[in-house]
């Protein structure tokens, strides 16, 4: 019976008898002898013929193959659905794609088979294609469902073999976000990353691999000065790092943001590139305020002090590079330009005093570490020279930096 129903359906689709094929498709669901391979072949035929209704009916009829799967069956089913998604992408058929995504997400939510690197790679490929299809439709609710559910599956099944194999899904999502310009998808991606990384044993190593690809995407995003994507990538990376409560992540995160910011400054100038690295300076500003309020002096284990030191170091590197590109300036001039861009932003109107104080700290840090360059420098920005907001008591608390 399976062969006759399947053969009839293929014949009807091939001959363009789509009304008859739509009536035949549900018969496969009741055909207990029809195999998963039979369904996949018929689904692909319907998609290639751009017959959405038939493809959806066949996908619905295949649900019985998505329960109680072992590892081999999981790879087969998810792999075939990924191929269906690729076909739907090519033919721009949204309904079958959404149905295929729903079926796989339902499967992953209940799957309990042991997972190896192979299964993790298969799910990562599915997640990549699913994200690609949904981002094209700009459906943030469904993109969130895909990223969170697949990341939860990866986190539940985390082991030494399977862990890193899921990382390519994040790389793919970032590339599609960049290509489609979906800035609103960035917080969703980092929420999924938080779920995934929290389950990783060695977070620093796995997160370091993610950061390498993040740098590529953020650097490319900097080329478009009209897009807020680069700034959002930096801001969400910092929020992720704060929420991770893992002090080991701050150094690689600040360094990668600094690298992106330097490239942005080289490509443009301080004023144009400032939104990219402003979130990093904002972290420094906030931690400085907290340190002056709650700090008691140098402490090698103090996270706030470490963050302030890292932010000042990276900001000085950015200022140095900006000055290098402008032969008539020194880093002090560029720190003044940063202050001007920052203080002129209406959303920071209530924070002018703390911005002024942090930029004064940057200038002091610069003069202490670049004595030769700063010796003959004449400040132009009066707000950074008077009044001096860092008291002697403040400087005593900041002796770890100054």
JOVENUR-V934733 format. One record per residue. N is the residue number from 1. RES is the residue in three letters. OMEGA is omega in degrees with one decimal (none if undefined). Layout:
BEGIN
N_RES_OMEGA / N_RES_OMEGA
END
This chain:
BEGIN
1_UNK_-178.8 / 2_UNK_-178.2 / 3_UNK_-177.3 / 4_UNK_179.3 / 5_UNK_-178.8 / 6_UNK_-179.9 / 7_UNK_179.2 / 8_UNK_-178.7 / 9_UNK_178.3 / 10_UNK_-179.3 / 11_UNK_-179.1 / 12_UNK_178.5 / 13_UNK_-178.4 / 14_UNK_-178.2 / 15_UNK_179.6 / 16_UNK_179.5 / 17_UNK_-169.6 / 18_UNK_178.2 / 19_UNK_177.9 / 20_UNK_179.7 / 21_UNK_178.7 / 22_UNK_177.7 / 23_UNK_-178.8 / 24_UNK_-173.9 / 25_UNK_-179.6 / 26_UNK_179.8 / 27_UNK_-179.9 / 28_UNK_180.0 / 29_UNK_-179.8 / 30_UNK_-179.3 / 31_UNK_-175.4 / 32_UNK_-179.8 / 33_UNK_178.8 / 34_UNK_-178.3 / 35_UNK_177.1 / 36_UNK_178.1 / 37_UNK_176.5 / 38_UNK_-179.4 / 39_UNK_-177.3 / 40_UNK_178.7 / 41_UNK_179.9 / 42_UNK_178.6 / 43_UNK_-179.8 / 44_UNK_178.6 / 45_UNK_179.8 / 46_UNK_179.0 / 47_UNK_-179.8 / 48_UNK_177.0 / 49_UNK_179.0 / 50_UNK_178.1 / 51_UNK_-173.2 / 52_UNK_-177.1 / 53_UNK_179.7 / 54_UNK_-179.3 / 55_UNK_179.6 / 56_UNK_179.3 / 57_UNK_179.1 / 58_UNK_177.2 / 59_UNK_177.1 / 60_UNK_-179.3 / 61_UNK_-177.3 / 62_UNK_-173.7 / 63_UNK_-176.1 / 64_UNK_179.6 / 65_UNK_-175.4 / 66_UNK_-178.6 / 67_UNK_173.4 / 68_UNK_-177.2 / 69_UNK_170.1 / 70_UNK_-174.1 / 71_UNK_-178.9 / 72_UNK_179.7 / 73_UNK_177.9 / 74_UNK_178.9 / 75_UNK_-178.6 / 76_UNK_-174.9 / 77_UNK_-178.8 / 78_UNK_178.5 / 79_UNK_179.3 / 80_UNK_177.4 / 81_UNK_175.3 / 82_UNK_176.8 / 83_UNK_176.3 / 84_UNK_178.1 / 85_UNK_178.9 / 86_UNK_177.5 / 87_UNK_178.2 / 88_UNK_177.1 / 89_UNK_-178.0 / 90_UNK_-177.1 / 91_UNK_-179.6 / 92_UNK_179.2 / 93_UNK_-171.4 / 94_UNK_-174.6 / 95_UNK_176.7 / 96_UNK_179.1 / 97_UNK_-180.0 / 98_UNK_179.2 / 99_UNK_178.4 / 100_UNK_178.6 / 101_UNK_-179.5 / 102_UNK_-180.0 / 103_UNK_-178.1 / 104_UNK_178.9 / 105_UNK_175.9 / 106_UNK_178.2 / 107_UNK_-176.5 / 108_UNK_-178.8 / 109_UNK_-177.3 / 110_UNK_-177.1 / 111_UNK_-177.8 / 112_UNK_-178.4 / 113_UNK_176.6 / 114_UNK_-174.4 / 115_UNK_174.8 / 116_UNK_179.1 / 117_UNK_-177.2 / 118_UNK_179.7 / 119_UNK_-179.7 / 120_UNK_177.4 / 121_UNK_179.9 / 122_UNK_179.3 / 123_UNK_177.8 / 124_UNK_177.8 / 125_UNK_175.9 / 126_UNK_-178.6 / 127_UNK_179.1 / 128_UNK_-179.4 / 129_UNK_179.4 / 130_UNK_177.7 / 131_UNK_179.4 / 132_UNK_-178.5 / 133_UNK_-174.4 / 134_UNK_177.9 / 135_UNK_177.2 / 136_UNK_178.8 / 137_UNK_179.6 / 138_UNK_179.3 / 139_UNK_-175.1 / 140_UNK_178.9 / 141_UNK_-179.2 / 142_UNK_175.9 / 143_UNK_177.4 / 144_UNK_179.8 / 145_UNK_-179.6 / 146_UNK_-175.6 / 147_UNK_-176.8 / 148_UNK_-176.9 / 149_UNK_178.5 / 150_UNK_177.2 / 151_UNK_176.0 / 152_UNK_176.9 / 153_UNK_179.6 / 154_UNK_-179.7 / 155_UNK_179.3 / 156_UNK_-175.0 / 157_UNK_-177.6 / 158_UNK_171.4 / 159_UNK_-174.3 / 160_UNK_-178.6 / 161_UNK_-168.2 / 162_UNK_-171.4 / 163_UNK_-174.0 / 164_UNK_-176.2 / 165_UNK_-179.8 / 166_UNK_-176.1 / 167_UNK_-179.8 / 168_UNK_177.0 / 169_UNK_178.8 / 170_UNK_177.5 / 171_UNK_-179.4 / 172_UNK_179.5 / 173_UNK_-179.8 / 174_UNK_179.8 / 175_UNK_-179.9 / 176_UNK_176.7 / 177_UNK_178.1 / 178_UNK_-175.5 / 179_UNK_-178.3 / 180_UNK_-178.6 / 181_UNK_-175.6 / 182_UNK_-178.4 / 183_UNK_-177.5 / 184_UNK_179.2 / 185_UNK_-175.3 / 186_UNK_177.4 / 187_UNK_178.1 / 188_UNK_179.5 / 189_UNK_-177.7 / 190_UNK_173.6 / 191_UNK_177.1 / 192_UNK_179.3 / 193_UNK_179.2 / 194_UNK_177.7 / 195_UNK_-177.0 / 196_UNK_-175.1 / 197_UNK_-179.1 / 198_UNK_-178.9 / 199_UNK_-177.0 / 200_UNK_-179.4 / 201_UNK_179.5 / 202_UNK_-174.0 / 203_UNK_-174.9 / 204_UNK_-178.3 / 205_UNK_-178.1 / 206_UNK_179.3 / 207_UNK_177.0 / 208_UNK_177.7 / 209_UNK_175.4 / 210_UNK_-177.2 / 211_UNK_-179.9 / 212_UNK_179.3 / 213_UNK_176.4 / 214_UNK_-179.8 / 215_UNK_179.2 / 216_UNK_-177.6 / 217_UNK_-178.1 / 218_UNK_178.0 / 219_UNK_178.2 / 220_UNK_-179.7 / 221_UNK_-179.9 / 222_UNK_-178.0 / 223_UNK_179.4 / 224_UNK_-176.3 / 225_UNK_-179.9 / 226_UNK_-176.4 / 227_UNK_176.2 / 228_UNK_-172.5 / 229_UNK_-177.5 / 230_UNK_178.8 / 231_UNK_179.6 / 232_UNK_177.6 / 233_UNK_179.0 / 234_UNK_-177.8 / 235_UNK_-178.7 / 236_UNK_175.7 / 237_UNK_178.8 / 238_UNK_177.5 / 239_UNK_177.4 / 240_UNK_-177.2 / 241_UNK_177.1 / 242_UNK_-175.8 / 243_UNK_-179.1 / 244_UNK_-178.3 / 245_UNK_177.2 / 246_UNK_-175.8 / 247_UNK_-178.6 / 248_UNK_-177.1 / 249_UNK_-173.3 / 250_UNK_-178.1 / 251_UNK_178.8 / 252_UNK_179.4 / 253_UNK_-179.3 / 254_UNK_179.2 / 255_UNK_-179.5 / 256_UNK_176.6 / 257_UNK_177.7 / 258_UNK_178.6 / 259_UNK_178.8 / 260_UNK_-179.0 / 261_UNK_178.2 / 262_UNK_178.9 / 263_UNK_178.3 / 264_UNK_179.0 / 265_UNK_177.9 / 266_UNK_-178.4 / 267_UNK_-174.5 / 268_UNK_173.9 / 269_UNK_-175.8 / 270_UNK_-176.4 / 271_UNK_-178.7 / 272_UNK_-176.3 / 273_UNK_-172.1 / 274_UNK_179.4 / 275_UNK_-179.1 / 276_UNK_-175.5 / 277_UNK_175.5 / 278_UNK_178.7 / 279_UNK_178.0 / 280_UNK_178.5 / 281_UNK_178.4 / 282_UNK_175.5 / 283_UNK_177.3 / 284_UNK_179.9 / 285_UNK_-178.0 / 286_UNK_-179.6 / 287_UNK_175.3 / 288_UNK_178.5 / 289_UNK_-179.9 / 290_UNK_-179.7 / 291_UNK_179.2 / 292_UNK_-179.0 / 293_UNK_-172.8 / 294_UNK_-174.7 / 295_UNK_179.9 / 296_UNK_-179.4 / 297_UNK_-176.0 / 298_UNK_178.3 / 299_UNK_-176.3 / 300_UNK_-179.8 / 301_UNK_-176.8 / 302_UNK_-177.1 / 303_UNK_179.4 / 304_UNK_-178.8 / 305_UNK_179.5 / 306_UNK_180.0 / 307_UNK_178.8 / 308_UNK_-179.7 / 309_UNK_-179.2 / 310_UNK_-179.6 / 311_UNK_178.6 / 312_UNK_179.9 / 313_UNK_-178.6 / 314_UNK_178.6 / 315_UNK_177.4 / 316_UNK_176.4 / 317_UNK_178.7 / 318_UNK_179.8 / 319_UNK_178.3 / 320_UNK_-179.0 / 321_UNK_178.5 / 322_UNK_178.3 / 323_UNK_178.2 / 324_UNK_179.0 / 325_UNK_179.0 / 326_UNK_-169.8 / 327_UNK_-177.3 / 328_UNK_-174.5 / 329_UNK_171.1 / 330_UNK_-175.5 / 331_UNK_178.4 / 332_UNK_177.0 / 333_UNK_-177.5 / 334_UNK_174.8 / 335_UNK_174.7 / 336_UNK_177.7 / 337_UNK_176.9 / 338_UNK_178.8 / 339_UNK_-178.6 / 340_UNK_178.3 / 341_UNK_-177.0 / 342_UNK_-175.2 / 343_UNK_178.8 / 344_UNK_179.0 / 345_UNK_-176.3 / 346_UNK_-176.9 / 347_UNK_179.1 / 348_UNK_-176.8 / 349_UNK_-178.0 / 350_UNK_-176.0 / 351_UNK_-174.2 / 352_UNK_-177.2 / 353_UNK_-179.5 / 354_UNK_174.8 / 355_UNK_178.8 / 356_UNK_-179.1 / 357_UNK_-179.3 / 358_UNK_179.0 / 359_UNK_172.6 / 360_UNK_176.5 / 361_UNK_179.2 / 362_UNK_179.3 / 363_UNK_176.9 / 364_UNK_178.3 / 365_UNK_178.4 / 366_UNK_-178.6 / 367_UNK_178.5 / 368_UNK_-174.9 / 369_UNK_178.3 / 370_UNK_-172.0 / 371_UNK_-177.0 / 372_UNK_-178.0 / 373_UNK_-174.8 / 374_UNK_-172.9 / 375_UNK_-176.1 / 376_UNK_-176.2 / 377_UNK_176.9 / 378_UNK_180.0 / 379_UNK_178.5 / 380_UNK_-176.6 / 381_UNK_-174.9 / 382_UNK_-178.7 / 383_UNK_179.3 / 384_UNK_178.2 / 385_UNK_177.3 / 386_UNK_-6.7 / 387_UNK_177.5 / 388_UNK_-172.9 / 389_UNK_178.0 / 390_UNK_-178.0 / 391_UNK_176.8 / 392_UNK_177.1 / 393_UNK_178.0 / 394_UNK_-178.4 / 395_UNK_177.0 / 396_UNK_178.3 / 397_UNK_-176.8 / 398_UNK_-178.0 / 399_UNK_177.0 / 400_UNK_-178.5 / 401_UNK_-172.4 / 402_UNK_none
END
